[in-house]
């Protein structure tokens, strides 16, 4: 959980990024859903989105988080090492 929260925090845009930007929206979705553990309906209402729209954007936010974690922990190299050991 700690690593996940750290990763979400790392995706927080800088103060110079407009608050209505996609990067802030990604951050807020991840924060509300995984740090504050808010329900989708609550997050959608708070962000002025339909639940369907939130689900689409949540999927994009999760992909951004997965990409960050993949790069941060160099999982490509670790996956390749595991595959080469298994062969």
C-alpha positions as CSV (number, residue, x, y, z in Angstrom):
1,X,0.0,0.0,0.0
2,X,2.8,2.4,0.9
3,X,4.4,1.9,-2.6
4,X,1.1,2.5,-4.3
5,X,0.5,5.7,-2.3
6,X,4.1,6.9,-3.1
7,X,3.5,6.2,-6.8
8,X,0.3,8.1,-6.9
9,X,2.0,11.0,-5.1
10,X,4.8,10.9,-7.7
11,X,2.1,11.4,-10.4
12,X,0.9,14.6,-8.8
13,X,1.4,17.5,-11.2
14,X,3.4,20.5,-10.3
15,X,1.8,23.7,-9.1
16,X,2.5,25.3,-12.5
17,X,0.1,22.8,-14.2
18,X,-3.5,24.1,-14.5
19,X,-5.9,22.3,-12.1
20,X,-8.3,21.4,-14.9
21,X,-5.6,19.6,-16.9
22,X,-5.7,15.8,-17.7
23,X,-2.7,15.1,-15.4
24,X,-4.5,16.6,-12.4
25,X,-7.7,14.6,-13.3
26,X,-5.6,11.4,-13.4
27,X,-4.0,12.3,-10.0
28,X,-7.3,13.1,-8.4
29,X,-9.0,9.9,-9.6
30,X,-6.1,7.7,-8.3
31,X,-6.0,9.6,-5.1
32,X,-9.7,9.4,-4.4
33,X,-10.1,5.8,-5.4
34,X,-6.9,4.2,-4.0
35,X,-5.7,6.5,-1.2
36,X,-9.0,7.7,0.2
37,X,-10.8,4.6,-1.0
38,X,-13.9,6.5,-2.2
39,X,-16.6,4.7,-4.2
40,X,-16.9,5.4,-7.9
41,X,-20.2,7.1,-7.5
42,X,-18.8,9.5,-4.9
43,X,-15.7,10.3,-7.0
44,X,-17.9,10.8,-10.1
45,X,-20.2,13.2,-8.2
46,X,-17.3,15.1,-6.7
47,X,-15.6,15.5,-10.1
48,X,-18.8,16.3,-12.0
49,X,-18.5,13.2,-14.1
50,X,-21.0,10.4,-15.0
51,X,-20.0,7.1,-13.5
52,X,-19.4,5.8,-17.0
53,X,-17.1,8.6,-17.8
54,X,-15.3,8.1,-14.6
55,X,-14.8,4.4,-15.3
56,X,-13.2,5.3,-18.7
57,X,-10.9,7.9,-17.1
58,X,-10.1,5.6,-14.2
59,X,-8.9,3.0,-16.6
60,X,-6.6,5.6,-18.2
61,X,-5.4,6.7,-14.8
62,X,-4.6,3.1,-13.8
63,X,-2.7,2.6,-17.1
64,X,-0.6,5.8,-16.2
65,X,0.0,4.4,-12.7
66,X,1.0,1.0,-14.1
67,X,3.4,2.6,-16.6
68,X,5.0,4.7,-13.8
69,X,5.5,1.6,-11.6
70,X,6.8,-0.4,-14.6
71,X,9.5,2.2,-15.3
72,X,10.2,3.0,-11.6
73,X,10.9,-0.5,-10.6
74,X,12.5,-1.5,-14.0
75,X,10.0,-4.4,-14.4
76,X,10.9,-5.0,-18.0
77,X,14.5,-6.1,-17.0
78,X,13.1,-8.2,-14.2
79,X,10.6,-9.9,-16.4
80,X,13.3,-10.6,-19.0
81,X,15.6,-12.0,-16.3
82,X,12.8,-14.3,-15.0
83,X,12.1,-15.5,-18.5
84,X,15.7,-16.2,-19.3
85,X,16.0,-18.2,-16.0
86,X,12.9,-20.2,-16.9
87,X,14.2,-21.2,-20.3
